[in-house]
Amino acid sequence: MQKFTLFYDGQCPLCQAEILFLQGRNGLGLLEFVDISAPDFNEQAHAVSCEQAMANMHGRLETGEVLIGVPVFAEAYRRANLPTMAWIFSRPWLMPFLKVSYFLFAKYRHGISRTLGPPLLRWVKNIRR
């Protein structure tokens, strides 16, 4: 299985919680993580702009193929050995619901993150100890 790079917003507590959780499940080293909010983030090197990645979750396969939105989660969960989550996020019959849900989440991510992010981040840090 090829490596998968996830582009995430390191300033978003909810995003941090998800990435921290996935890092803890990355025993095979199939996931790489790039913080798009880091001062040294290089858009040209990654072929993903900060603006694009802030608007929608982006991931890149080793082949260079870029995935956007819901498919990113399926690939990430597959590599993190979370087969049930990967299955859910890859079902064609669930895609209409998942895409609408993700669209709404992405649109209101900052407000959702301010509310849910800090407690989820604390929880993930506690379960990793």
Buried (B, 14 or more C-beta within 10 A) or exposed (E): EEEBBBBBBBBBBBBBBBBBBBBEBBEEEBBBBBBBBEEEBEEEEBEBBBEBBBBBBBBBBEEEEBBBBBBBBBBBBBBBEBEEBBEBBBEEEBBEEBEEEBEEEBEEBBEBBEEEBBEBBEEBBEEEE
